Amino acid sequence: PRAQAPVYGIRALGSVTDGIVTIEPSEATGKEVCLQVFDIAGNRVGRADALAASRGTTRHQLDLTGEAAGVYVVRVCVGNRAYRLRITKLQPRR
């Protein structure tokens, strides 16, 4: 029988209203992960390079609490693959 090809992808977990988002690359096990965060104008507002991705560790927290409400693009690099996510940070209720 043939082995089924792995499904690769990225998902974002968490509440964007408080600015904390968990990025979970499904293929990161054993591969180096980097995150780059850009605002809607294309300005880089954050980055994290060489994140550890040892076996069983595939979640990385992204902290946007110090950033304004709006749309952000997160570039996630896993090994030689790159993915883009769009994250919307909402204005907190008062």
Backbone torsions as a table, in degrees:
resi	resn	phi	psi	omega
1	PRO	NA	145.5	-179.4
2	ARG	-83.2	142.0	176.0
3	ALA	-75.4	141.0	178.6
4	GLN	-78.4	136.2	179.6
5	ALA	-65.3	140.2	179.3
6	PRO	-66.9	150.1	176.7
7	VAL	-96.1	123.3	-178.2
8	TYR	-103.5	151.8	176.7
9	GLY	169.5	-178.6	-177.8
10	ILE	-133.7	142.9	170.5
11	ARG	-135.9	153.3	179.4
12	ALA	-113.2	132.1	-178.6
13	LEU	-121.6	147.8	173.1
14	GLY	116.4	170.3	-178.8
15	SER	-87.1	122.9	178.0
16	VAL	-81.3	-12.2	-179.5
17	THR	-66.0	-31.1	177.9
18	ASP	-97.3	-2.6	175.0
19	GLY	88.1	-1.6	178.6
20	ILE	-99.7	121.2	-179.7
21	VAL	-129.2	138.6	176.0
22	THR	-102.8	125.8	178.4
23	ILE	-99.8	129.3	-175.9
24	GLU	-128.9	96.1	174.7
25	PRO	-75.4	127.3	-176.8
26	SER	-74.7	-16.1	-178.8
27	GLU	-108.5	11.8	-169.2
28	ALA	-76.3	-13.1	-174.7
29	THR	-54.5	115.6	178.3
30	GLY	81.8	2.3	179.8
31	LYS	-115.3	150.8	177.9
32	GLU	-73.5	140.9	-177.8
33	VAL	-121.7	139.4	171.8
34	CYS	-131.5	147.4	178.3
35	LEU	-123.5	136.5	172.3
36	GLN	-129.0	133.9	-176.9
37	VAL	-117.5	131.0	-179.6
38	PHE	-124.6	144.7	173.3
39	ASP	-81.0	178.8	-175.0
40	ILE	-64.6	-22.4	178.0
41	ALA	-84.7	-3.4	179.7
42	GLY	92.1	4.2	178.2
43	ASN	-79.9	133.2	178.2
44	ARG	-74.6	125.5	-178.8
45	VAL	-111.8	-6.1	178.5
46	GLY	-173.4	161.2	176.8
47	ARG	-161.8	156.2	174.5
48	ALA	-147.1	117.2	-177.4
49	ASP	-106.7	155.0	172.4
50	ALA	53.8	43.9	176.8
51	LEU	-69.8	138.1	179.6
52	ALA	-66.4	139.3	178.5
53	ALA	-138.2	55.2	179.8
54	SER	-69.9	168.9	-176.5
55	ARG	-52.3	127.4	178.5
56	GLY	84.9	-6.4	179.2
57	THR	-108.9	99.0	-178.2
58	THR	-127.5	6.5	-179.5
59	ARG	-106.6	136.4	179.3
60	HIS	-133.5	130.6	-179.8
61	GLN	-86.5	136.6	177.1
62	LEU	-114.6	123.2	-175.7
63	ASP	-107.8	109.3	177.7
64	LEU	-108.3	18.9	-175.7
65	THR	-62.0	-30.2	-179.5
66	GLY	-86.5	0.4	-177.3
67	GLU	-100.7	156.9	179.5
68	ALA	-71.1	159.2	174.1
69	ALA	-62.0	144.3	179.4
70	GLY	154.0	-167.7	-178.4
71	VAL	-101.3	134.5	178.8
72	TYR	-126.4	146.4	175.2
73	VAL	-108.7	128.0	179.1
74	VAL	-110.6	121.9	175.3
75	ARG	-97.6	121.0	-178.7
76	VAL	-112.8	121.6	176.7
77	CYS	-106.9	128.7	177.4
78	VAL	-129.4	109.0	-175.3
79	GLY	60.8	-124.1	179.7
80	ASN	-100.2	11.8	177.9
81	ARG	-104.7	149.2	176.6
82	ALA	-130.2	140.7	-179.9
83	TYR	-130.3	156.5	174.9
84	ARG	-126.0	135.6	176.2
85	LEU	-122.0	146.1	172.8
86	ARG	-107.7	123.3	-179.0
87	ILE	-115.0	133.4	176.0
88	THR	-109.3	120.8	175.9
89	LYS	-99.1	120.9	-178.7
90	LEU	-87.9	154.8	174.4
91	GLN	-69.2	127.2	179.7
92	PRO	-64.0	145.8	177.1
93	ARG	-72.9	147.7	179.2
94	ARG	-117.8	NA	NA
